[in-house]
Amino acid sequence: MSDRPEIGVLCLDTSFDKIPGHIRNPDTFDFPVRYRVVEGATPQRLVREADPALLRPFVDAARDLEAAGVAGITGACGFLVLFQAELAAAVRVPLWSSSLVQLPMVHRMVGGPVGLLVADEAALTPRHLAAIGAADVPVAVTGMAGQPEFREVMLEGRRDALDVGRLAAEVDERVDALARAHPDLGALVVECTDLVPFAHRIQARLGVPVFDIVTLTTMAYASLTRRPYRPGG
């Protein structure tokens, strides 16, 4: 394995701005990443339709990344969790398709209900949670599909230019509403990779641990690049 192994990222077919903190912005990480866009894998098909026909092209893309030599593979949309088992079985390197893979662990860490911030609340089904053994985890879900900036840019792809301030305010609104409805949250998992740039704002408002695809990928990378411990650091 190289001293600086790459992490492969399975990407949806989108073209909007990817700001720092987004998994598709390479400046988000201090290690190398390799992107593979799956043509035709739109948010509509994956998030809202859960189109099973997407499994094959995602498997092919994962195998392409493996052949390119990546040390592990992740995904740029949390709704890929529906294909977690099939994708992981298709390659010989670790594969974590979604930030939701962390959900059972997070629940055990905090003991109470876990908040979920998702792209589209109506699209999240028991199948998605069952795919990672989280069917019985108590969750409180809020979604972004009703927020104009998020819907127009991320879900519907009407334009590529992103109004970051407008999206940040939309995230604040949904998080504040979640906190009012569920004051007992022990942690929050950000399903949507597009919202990770606002994780610091979310934590400031909720005052709880916040997990996302970047926290998961950083942890997984550390597990793949162990170094000897040395006296004095």
C-alpha positions in Angstrom: 0.0 0.0 0.0 1.3 3.5 -0.8 2.3 5.9 1.9 -0.6 8.1 0.8 -3.3 5.7 -0.4 -6.4 7.2 -2.1 -10.0 6.9 -1.0 -12.4 6.3 -3.9 -15.7 8.2 -3.9 -18.8 7.1 -5.8 -20.5 10.2 -7.1 -23.9 11.1 -8.3 -24.4 12.8 -11.7 -24.6 16.4 -10.5 -22.8 19.6 -11.5 -23.7 22.2 -8.7 -20.9 23.9 -6.7 -19.2 21.6 -4.2 -17.9 23.9 -1.4 -15.2 23.0 1.2 -16.5 20.4 3.5 -18.4 18.6 0.7 -16.9 15.2 0.1 -16.5 16.1 -3.6 -14.3 19.0 -2.8 -10.8 17.5 -2.5 -9.8 20.3 -0.1 -12.1 18.7 2.5 -9.5 16.0 3.2 -5.8 16.0 4.0 -5.4 12.8 2.1 -5.9 12.0 -1.6 -9.3 11.1 -3.0 -10.3 9.7 -6.4 -13.8 10.5 -7.8 -15.9 8.3 -10.0 -19.2 9.9 -11.3 -21.9 7.4 -12.2 -23.6 8.8 -15.3 -27.4 8.9 -15.0 -27.4 8.5 -11.2 -29.4 11.7 -10.5 -30.7 12.6 -7.1 -34.2 12.0 -8.4 -33.4 8.4 -9.3 -31.4 7.5 -6.2 -33.1 9.5 -3.4 -36.7 9.8 -4.5 -37.1 6.7 -6.7 -34.6 4.3 -5.1 -34.1 2.9 -8.6 -32.8 -0.6 -8.4 -31.4 -0.3 -11.9 -28.7 1.9 -10.4 -27.1 -0.9 -8.5 -25.2 -2.3 -11.5 -23.5 0.9 -12.5 -22.6 1.7 -8.9 -21.1 -1.8 -8.6 -19.1 -1.3 -11.9 -17.9 2.1 -10.6 -16.8 0.6 -7.3 -14.8 -2.1 -9.1 -13.2 0.5 -11.4 -12.1 2.4 -8.3 -10.7 -0.8 -6.8 -8.8 -1.6 -10.0 -7.3 1.9 -9.8 -5.8 1.0 -6.5 -7.9 2.9 -3.9 -7.6 1.7 -0.3 -11.3 2.1 0.5 -14.5 3.4 -1.1 -17.2 5.6 0.0 -20.2 7.4 -1.5 -21.3 11.0 -2.1 -25.0 10.4 -1.3 -26.3 9.0 1.9 -29.1 7.2 0.2 -26.6 4.8 -1.3 -27.0 3.0 2.0 -29.8 1.0 0.3 -27.0 -0.8 -1.7 -24.5 -1.1 1.1 -24.4 -4.9 1.3 -24.2 -5.5 -2.4 -21.5 -2.8 -3.0 -19.4 -4.0 -0.1 -19.6 -7.6 -1.4 -18.6 -6.5 -4.9 -15.1 -5.3 -3.9 -12.2 -6.5 -1.8 -11.5 -3.2 -0.1 -13.6 -1.6 2.7 -16.6 0.2 1.4 -18.9 2.5 3.4 -21.6 3.8 1.2 -23.2 6.4 3.6 -22.8 8.3 6.8 -25.8 6.3 8.0 -23.5 3.3 8.5 -22.5 5.1 11.7 -26.0 5.2 13.1 -26.0 2.0 15.3 -22.6 3.0 16.7 -23.8 6.5 17.5 -26.9 5.3 19.2 -24.8 3.0 21.4 -22.5 5.9 22.2 -25.1 8.3 23.4 -27.9 5.9 24.6 -30.7 8.1 23.5 -32.5 9.1 20.3 -30.3 10.3 17.3 -31.3 13.1 15.0 -31.0 12.6 11.3 -30.7 15.5 8.8 -31.6 14.1 5.4 -32.1 15.3 1.9 -35.7 14.2 1.6 -37.5 13.0 4.7 -40.3 11.4 2.7 -37.7 9.3 0.8 -36.1 7.8 3.9 -37.8 4.4 4.5 -37.3 1.6 6.9 -35.4 -0.3 4.2 -32.7 2.3 4.3 -32.2 1.9 8.1 -32.5 -1.9 7.9 -29.7 -2.0 5.3 -27.2 -1.0 8.1 -28.8 -2.8 11.0 -30.5 0.4 12.4 -34.1 -0.6 12.1 -34.6 -0.4 15.9 -32.5 2.7 16.5 -34.7 5.6 17.8 -34.3 8.4 15.4 -35.8 11.9 14.9 -35.7 12.9 11.2 -35.9 16.2 9.5 -35.4 16.8 5.8 -34.4 19.6 3.4 -36.8 18.9 0.4 -39.1 21.7 1.4 -36.2 24.3 1.5 -36.1 26.3 -1.8 -32.3 26.6 -2.2 -31.6 23.0 -1.4 -34.5 21.7 -3.5 -33.7 23.8 -6.6 -29.9 23.2 -6.6 -29.4 19.8 -5.0 -32.5 17.8 -5.7 -33.8 19.3 -8.9 -30.5 20.6 -10.5 -32.1 23.7 -11.9 -28.8 25.7 -11.5 -25.2 25.1 -10.6 -24.5 28.3 -8.7 -25.2 27.9 -5.0 -26.2 30.6 -2.6 -24.3 29.4 0.4 -25.8 31.9 2.8 -29.3 31.0 1.8 -28.6 27.3 2.2 -27.0 27.9 5.6 -30.1 29.7 6.8 -32.3 26.8 5.6 -30.1 24.3 7.5 -30.4 26.5 10.6 -34.2 26.5 10.3 -34.5 22.7 10.0 -32.1 22.1 12.8 -33.8 24.5 15.1 -37.2 22.9 14.4 -35.7 19.5 15.2 -34.3 20.7 18.5 -37.6 22.2 19.5 -39.4 19.0 18.7 -36.8 16.7 20.2 -34.9 18.4 23.1 -33.5 15.0 24.2 -31.3 14.2 21.2 -28.0 12.7 22.1 -26.3 13.2 18.7 -27.1 14.0 15.1 -26.0 12.2 11.9 -26.0 14.2 8.7 -27.1 11.9 5.9 -26.8 14.3 3.1 -23.2 15.0 1.9 -24.3 18.4 0.6 -24.9 19.6 4.2 -21.6 18.6 5.8 -20.1 22.0 5.2 -22.6 23.3 7.8 -21.8 20.7 10.5 -20.1 23.3 12.7 -23.3 25.4 12.6 -25.4 22.4 13.4 -23.2 21.5 16.4 -23.3 25.1 17.7 -27.1 25.1 17.6 -27.6 21.6 19.1 -24.7 21.2 21.4 -24.3 17.5 20.6 -21.9 15.3 18.7 -22.4 15.6 14.9 -21.4 12.8 12.6 -21.3 12.8 8.8 -19.6 11.2 5.8 -16.4 13.2 6.4 -16.1 12.0 10.0 -16.7 8.4 8.9 -14.2 8.7 6.0 -11.6 10.3 8.1 -11.9 7.5 10.7 -11.8 4.8 8.0 -8.7 6.4 6.5 -7.0 6.3 9.8 -7.7 2.6 10.2 -6.1 2.0 6.8 -2.9 4.1 7.4 -1.7 3.0 10.8 1.8 4.1 11.9 4.1 3.1 14.7 3.6 4.9 18.0 6.7 6.8 19.0 7.8 8.1 22.4 7.0 11.7 22.9 4.6 11.8 19.9 
